[in-house]
Amino acid sequence: MKKIDSKTDVLNKKFHNASKWSFMTEILPKIIAPLTNMILARVLVPEAFGMVATITMITSFADIFSQAGFHQYLVQHNFKNEEEFDLCSSIAFWMNIFISLLLWILIFIFRNSIANAVGNSGLGTGIAVAALSLPITSFTSIQSSRFRKELNFKAIFYSRLVTSLIPLVITIPLAFAIKSYWALIIGNIVMSISNCVFLTLLSHWKPSFMFDLHKLKEMIEFCSWALCEQLLGWANLNIGVFIVGAFISEYYLGIYKTSMAMVNQIMAIIVNSLSPVLIATLSKFNESEKYYDFYYLFVKRIAMVILPIGIGIFVFRDTFTSIMLGSQWRDAIFFIGIWGIMRALSIVYGAFSMEVFISQGKPKIATYSQILNLIVLLPILLISAKMGFTELCIARSLINIWTILVEWFLLYKYANIKINIIIKDSLIFLFCSLIMGIIGFGLNKFSSSLIWSLIAISLCMVVYFLMIILMKKTRIIFFDFLNDFIGKKVKEI
């Protein structure tokens, strides 16, 4: 066994500690979000979710400009001292505030034109009000970035703990009262305000009136590529929303967006909790041998958790949809199933490539990745949308295969990542997940009742767990992961 130097040991401990808090930060909102959607899906019609999806598409686009990539610079860059870190933080803070206010003013002025452009002339006021979240979010994005840089996810957890309860006390009561998409908009704004207040109170850093044009120019050189990558990422994520809304209907837009969101929320408990920690930790390894060892181990553990979730969603898609959304969302069953399995494969084999490129100071490569994805995604969605909603769902899901191939090529060529190691390390978990899925299909044949489906899901989880602990190689990975996560020695079975 290789000896781990003290610096690496400290980084590993910081990573695992940060991962625990980051996981806790993500898991509560990601548990509450599906529960909230379960209730809202029974109160609001799919068209309401379609309207909010359109508004969110616009505000998230503007939010990319308001952040301008400065938050990524603060997390990735190695600063000479605390003074330089504080200076860059203040520069980023004031730039974010200025840009976000300017964007909100422009959105307010052109709100009706924007609504007409996205095919819904009645959304102008909703777009303007929802965009108020831009200056609110920009006010604390730098504090959040500093916490991530310092691997201090404990502070972020406390803030998210409070804000995650907002949908339960604000959004849901409003939805019952007004039965309108305005409940979702107001709830989101209140969440932004709550997060702003708590992060400001928890942060020891406060912005100062410091500015340095030379330092700003240096930051922009990095941020310009990070901004391009985020814009293209937004396009890849939202182009389907625009096409479904423009070529099919608001009803199917609600089905499309909610199906993807529900699956992504489940997997985001793992992905979003580890992604920011991964960037910060890899940045400190500086592409050493331990950098690559750490990354391969990370992907291996992700495969162990995500692959059975994706296959499980596909096998039990009827039950998943019934529990999460209710009977009026039957049209979502097919897309939820196929998106679940393809999204899982995409996460394991390509979703963390951006973290690698950002940690190596190569946001340009992440931009290339988004371009290569978009030039295939756009024409295929346009063609499939004219064929029908089912065909579009199949096409959108299968494009994940292209995404994986693109990420493999770029990781191998520009980041020196050995793809064969990733494939070899994950095959055993893919095999166990497939066996679990086959058993699940068999169990589904006995009955279609909800009670039996829940029993079948439990049996599949037991089967997967038994396969993992019965094989020495996977058992070691599982218990090492458990030991690192809980911080205590768990005795192997």
N, C-alpha and C positions, 0 to 999 in steps of 0.2 A: 504494500500500500504506500502511495506517495505521501511524503510528509507535507503537511500544510503549514506554511509559514504563519507567523503571528498576524500579519496584516490581512491575509486571506481569511484566517480564522475569525478575526474581528468582523470583516465584511460579511462572512457567512452568517454570523450571529446577528448582525444588524439586519441582514436580508430576512432571516427567518422571523425575527421580532417584528420587523416592519410588515412582513407578509401577514402575520397574525392580525395586526391592527388593521391593515388594509382589507383583509378578508372580512373582518368584523364590520369595517366601514361599508363594504359593499353588500354584505349578506342581508343586513336588516332592510335597507331600501329595496333590494331585489326580492325579498320575501314580501314586503308590504306592497310593492308595485303590482305584482300579479294578483294579490288579494284585492287591491284597489280596482284593478281592471276587471276582475271577476264580478265585482259589484256594479261598476260603471257600465260594463257590457250588457248588464241586465236592465239598466235604467235608460241609457242612451242608445240610440239607433246607430248602425254602422256608418251612416252618412255623417253623423256628428264627429266620429273619429276621423273620417275622411277630411273634413274641414280643418280639424286640428292638425292633421298630418300635413296639409298644404301650408298652414301658417307656420308650423315648426320647420318645414323645409326652408322657408324664407328667413326666419329669425336665426336658424342655425347657420345659414349662409353668411348673414351679416355678422354673427358672433365670431366667425373665423377671422374676419377683417379686424374686429375690435380687439381680439387677442394678438393678432399679427405675428404669432410664432414666438413672442417674447418669453412666454412661460416655458417653452421647450428649451430655449437658450439658457435660462436660469437653472434648469434641472441638469442639462448635459454639460455645460461649460465648467471647466476647472478654474476657479478663481484663485488669484495670487494670495489674497487675504480677505478678511471680513469686510474691510473698508470698500474694496472693489465690488464685493458681492452686494453691499448695501447701496452703492452708487448705481449699479446696473439695475437693482430692484426698483429704485426710485425713478430712474429713467423709464423703465418698462411700465411702471404704475401710471405716470402722467401721460405717456403715449397711449396707453389703453383707454384711459378716461377720455382724452381728447377725441380719439377715433370713434369710440362707442357713442359719444354724444353727437358727433357729426353724423354718424350713420342713422341714429334715431331720428334726428331732424329731417334727414333726406327721406327716410321711410315714411314719416308723418306727412310730409309734403306730397309725396307721390303714392300714398297708400291706395288710392282708388285705381291708379294706373297699374300698380303692381297686382292688385286683385284681378283686374281685367286680363292681365298678361297670363295669370295662372288659371284662367277660365272660370273664375267665381267672383262676379262683380259685387256681391254682397259682403265680401270679407274685408273690405278696406279698414273699417274701424277695428275689427278684431286683430288685424295685422299690426296696426299702429299701437294698440294697447299691449299686445304680446311683446312687441319690440322694446317695451320699457325694461324688460329683463336685461337688455344689453348693457346699459351703464351700471345697473345694479351688480351684474356678474363681474364686469371688468374691475369693479372696486375692490374685489377680494381675490381675483385670480392670481395676483402676485403673492399674496400671503399663502395661498394654497400651494403654489409652486415652491416657495421656500420650505414649507413643511415637507414636501416630497423630496426636495434636494437633501434635506437633513434626515431623511427616512423617518420623519416624525409623523406617522399616520395615526397616532393616538389622538392628536389634536383634531385631525380631520374627522375621526370617528365620532367625537363628541358633537361636532357640528352637524354631521349627517344624521346622528341619532335623533336630534330634535327636528331637523327639516324633513326627515322621512315620515314623521307623524302628521305632517301638514295635510296630505291627501285624505287621511282618515277624519280629521277635524274640520277641514275646510272644503275640499273638493267634493267628497261624497255627499255631505249635507246640502251643498249648493246644487249638485246634480239632481237630488230628489226634489229640491225646491223649485228650480227653474227649468230642469230637463233640457238643457242647452249646452252647446260646446263652450259657452262662456264659463261654465264651472271649471273646465279644464284649464282655461287661460288664466283665470283668477288664481286658481290653486298653484299654478306654476310660478306666477309672480310672487305670491306670498312665500313660496319655498325659496326663491332667490333672495328675497329680503331677509328671511330668517338666516340663511347661510351667510349672507353678508355680515349681519350683526355678530354672529357667533365667531366667525373666523377673525374678525377685527378684534374682538375682545380677547381671543385666545393667543393672538400673535404678539410676540414681544417686539417685533419690528413694526415701525410706523414710517410711512413715506415722509421724506424730507424734500425741501425745495432745492434739490441738487440736479444739475443737468450738465452733460458733457457731449458736445456734438461729435467729437472724435470717437468717443465710446459708443455713441448711438450708431454711427456709421459702421463700426465693427460688429455691433449686434445685428444690424440690418442685413449684413452680408450673409449671416447664418439664417436669420429669420425669413429672408425672402424665399429661400428654398423650402423652409419649413411651412411657410404660408402657402406656397404653390402646392405642396404635398397635401395640406389640409383642404384646400379648395378642390383639388381633384378627388380627394377622399369623400368630400361632401357630394360631389357630382356622382361618384360611383354609388353612394348610398341613396341619393335622392332622385336620381334620374328615373328610376322606376316609378316613384311617387308621381312625378310630373307626367310621365307617359300614360300611366293607368288613369290618372285624373283627366287627361286631355283626350284619350282615345277610347276609354271604356266608360266608367261612370264613377260618381262619388261613392256609391254603394261598394263597388269592387275595390275602390281605393281604400276604404275602411277595412275591408277584408284583407287586402294585400299588406297594408302597413301594420295592422294589429297582429296579424299572423307572424310576421317577421319580428315585431317587437316582443311578442310573448315568448318566442323561442330564444331570441337574443337576450332577454332579461334573465332567463334561467341560466344560460351559459355565461352571462356577464358577471355572475356572482364570482366565478373563478377568474375569468379573463381580466375584468376591470380591477380586481383586487391585486393581481400580480403584475399587470402591465407597467404601471408607474414605478413600482419597486424594482422591476427588472431593468428599466432604463437607468435609474439612479445607481444600481449596483454594478451593472456592466460598465458604466462610464468610469467607475473607480478601478476596474481591473485593467483598463488600458490595453486591450487586445493581447494580453499575455496568454500562455497556455491554459492558465486557470480560467481565463475568460471563456474559452471554448468548452472546457470541461463543465463549467457552471451552466452554460447555455444548453448543452446536450442533456444534462441531468434535468434541467428545467422542463424541456420539451417532453422528456420521458414521463415525468410526473403529470404533466398536462394531459398526455395521451391516456394515462391510466384513469383519469377522472372524466375527461370530456367524451371520449369515444363511446362508453356505455350509455352516457346521457343521450347523445345524438341518436344512437340506434334504438334506445328505449322510447324516445319520443316518436320515432318512425313506426315502431311496432304497435305502440299503444296510443296512436294519434287520435283515435275516436274518443277514448277516455280522457286524454289530455285536453282536447277541445271542449268536451262536455263539462269538465270540472272548471276549467279556466274561463270559458267564455259563455257557455250556455247554449240552449237549443237554437237560438236565432242565428248562430254562427256556423251552421252545418257546412256552408260553402267554404269554410276555412280549413276543414279537416285535411284535405289532400295537400294543400300548400304547407301547412304546419308539419306534416309528416316528412315530406321530401326536403323541406328547408332544414328541418332538424338534423337529419343525417348528413346532408351536404355541408351545413354550417360547422358541424363538429369536425369533419375532415379538414375543412378550410382552416379552422383554428389550430389544429394540431400541426398541420404541415405548412402553414404559411402566415398565420395571423400575427405572429410575433416578429416578422422580418423587419417591420418599421422600427421596433425597439432596438434591433441590432444596428441598423443604419444610423439612427439618431445617436446611440451610445458611442458609435465610432466617429461621430461628427460628419456623417455623410447623408444629410437630408436630401441631397440631390438625387441619390439612388432611389430613395423612397418615392420621390416625385416621378422618376422613370417608371416605377412599378404601377403607380396610379394611372399614368398615361396609357401604358400597355393594356391595363384592365379596361379603361374607358373606351378605347378604340374598338374593342370587341363587344363590350356590354351594350353600347348605344345602338348600333345597327341591329343586333340580335333582338333587343327589346322592342324596337320599332317594328320589326318584321313580325315577331310573335304576337304583339298586341293586336295586329290586324287579323290574326288567326283566331284569337279568343283568349279569355282569362286563364283557362287551364294551360294552354300552350305557353303563355307568358310565364306562368309559375314554374313550369318544367324548365324552360330556357333559363330563367333567372337562377334557379338552383344549380343547374349543370354548369353554369359559367364559373362556379367555384373551382371546377377542375382546371380551367384555364388560369385562374388566379393562383392556384397552387404551383402550376408549372412555371409561371412567371416568377414567383417568389423563389423557387428552387434555383432557377437560372441566375437571378441577381445575387442571391445569398452565396452561391458557389463562386461566381465570377468576381464579385466586389467585396465580399465579407469573409472569404476563405472558410465558409461553413461547408462541411462534408455532408452532403445530402444522404449518402448511403448509410451513415451512422444514424441519422434521424429515422430513416425507414426501418433499418434493422432493429433499433431500440423500441420502436412502436408496434412492430408486427405482432408481438405476443399479446399486446393489449387489444389490438384489432381482432385477433383470432378469438380471444375470450369474449369480446363484445358480440361478435357474430354468433358464437355458440349460444350466448345468452339470448340474442335476438331470435334465433331459430326455435329455442325452447318457448320463448314468448309467443311466437306465431302459433305453435302447437297448443299452448294453453288457451289462446283466444278462440280456438275451435270448439271448446267445451261449452262456453256460454258468453253472451254479450252483456250480461248484467254488470252494473257498476261495482257491486261487491266482489264479484268474481274477478273483474279486471284489477281491482286493488290487491286482491290476493295473488293474482298472477304477477303483478309488478313486484310485490314483495318477494315472491319465490325467485324471480329473475335476479333481483339484487343479491339474494343469498347465494345463488348459483355463481354469479360473477365473483363475489367475495371469496367463495370457497376455491374457485379456480386460481385466484390470485395468491392465496395463502398456501395452497397445496404445492405450487411450483416454487422451488428455492429462489430462482432468479427474481421473480416478481414479488415473492414474499419479502426479500431483502429490500427491494425498492419501496414497497408499501410501508414497512416498519421504519425504515430510515426517514421517509417522508413524515410519518406520524411522529417520530421522535423530534424531528426538526420543527414541526409545526406546533406541538404542544409544549416543547421545551423540556420534556422529561423523558427518561429512558423507559420505553415500552418493551416489555419482554416479548420476544418472538414466540409464536405458538409452535 
